[in-house]
Amino acid sequence: MAINSINVSGNVGKDCELRVTQNGKNIASFSIAVTQGYGEHEKTSWLTCRVFGKTAEGLQPYIKKGDLVTVNGEYVTEEWEKDGVKRSSPTIIVN
């Protein structure tokens, strides 16, 4: 049995966006900047966070650009193709 769990703290890069699928399901998305290392070895990575269902609906007013947040969830790599180019993005499906 594999356990896929991640806890990350970082600053929100843009306000939380809420969208509703054609099936009526709510999805909230926001990105966070996570910094690791120090000094000249410091590196910032951007992670997309997704929240689903009723939690997503109620979350939007509270997640604003610049806020420091801590999220817990499952780490996934979202993959898609655009104009014939394969792309991917690190994503956290928030619990």
C-alpha positions as CSV (number, residue, x, y, z in Angstrom):
1,M,0.0,0.0,0.0
2,A,1.4,3.4,-1.0
3,I,0.8,6.6,0.9
4,N,0.8,9.8,-1.2
5,S,0.5,12.7,1.2
6,I,2.1,16.2,1.1
7,N,2.1,19.1,3.5
8,V,3.2,22.4,2.1
9,S,3.3,26.0,3.4
10,G,3.7,29.0,1.0
11,N,2.3,32.3,-0.2
12,V,-0.6,32.4,-2.5
13,G,0.3,33.6,-6.0
14,K,-3.2,34.7,-7.1
15,D,-6.7,34.9,-5.6
16,C,-8.6,31.6,-5.5
17,E,-10.7,31.0,-8.5
18,L,-14.0,29.0,-8.4
19,R,-15.4,27.3,-11.4
20,V,-18.3,24.9,-11.8
21,T,-18.2,21.9,-14.2
22,Q,-20.9,21.0,-16.6
23,N,-22.0,18.4,-14.1
24,G,-22.4,21.1,-11.4
25,K,-19.3,20.2,-9.4
26,N,-17.3,23.0,-7.8
27,I,-13.6,23.3,-8.3
28,A,-11.5,26.0,-6.5
29,S,-7.9,26.6,-7.7
30,F,-5.0,28.7,-6.5
31,S,-1.2,28.5,-6.7
32,I,1.3,28.7,-3.9
33,A,5.0,29.6,-4.0
34,V,7.2,27.2,-2.0
35,T,10.7,28.3,-1.3
36,Q,13.4,25.8,-0.4
37,G,17.1,26.2,0.4
38,Y,18.8,29.4,1.5
39,G,21.0,32.2,0.1
40,E,22.3,31.6,-3.4
41,H,20.9,28.1,-3.2
42,E,17.3,29.3,-2.6
43,K,14.8,28.0,-5.2
44,T,11.1,28.8,-5.5
45,S,8.6,26.3,-7.0
46,W,5.0,27.0,-7.9
47,L,2.4,24.4,-7.1
48,T,-1.2,24.4,-8.2
49,C,-3.8,23.6,-5.5
50,R,-7.2,22.2,-6.3
51,V,-10.2,21.8,-3.9
52,F,-13.4,20.1,-4.8
53,G,-17.0,20.0,-3.7
54,K,-18.6,22.1,-0.9
55,T,-15.3,23.0,0.5
56,A,-14.3,24.6,-2.8
57,E,-17.5,26.7,-2.8
58,G,-16.8,28.1,0.7
59,L,-13.1,28.6,0.2
60,Q,-12.9,31.3,-2.5
61,P,-13.5,34.4,-0.3
62,Y,-10.7,33.4,2.1
63,I,-7.7,32.6,-0.2
64,K,-6.2,35.9,-1.5
65,K,-2.9,36.7,-3.2
66,G,-0.1,37.0,-0.7
67,D,-1.7,35.0,2.1
68,L,0.5,32.5,3.8
69,V,-1.3,29.1,3.7
70,T,-0.5,25.5,4.7
71,V,-2.2,22.8,2.6
72,N,-2.4,19.0,3.1
73,G,-3.3,16.7,0.3
74,E,-2.3,14.3,-2.4
75,Y,0.6,15.2,-4.8
76,V,-0.2,14.6,-8.5
77,T,1.3,15.7,-11.8
78,E,-1.4,17.0,-14.2
79,E,-0.6,16.4,-17.8
80,W,-2.1,17.8,-21.0
81,E,-1.3,18.6,-24.6
82,K,-1.5,22.0,-26.1
83,D,-0.6,22.7,-29.8
84,G,1.0,19.3,-30.0
85,V,3.3,20.0,-27.0
86,K,3.0,17.8,-23.9
87,R,2.9,19.9,-20.7
88,S,2.7,19.0,-17.0
89,S,2.2,20.8,-13.8
90,P,2.8,19.8,-10.1
91,T,-0.6,19.8,-8.4
92,I,-1.9,19.2,-4.9
93,I,-5.4,17.8,-4.5
94,V,-6.2,19.4,-1.2
95,N,-8.0,17.4,1.6
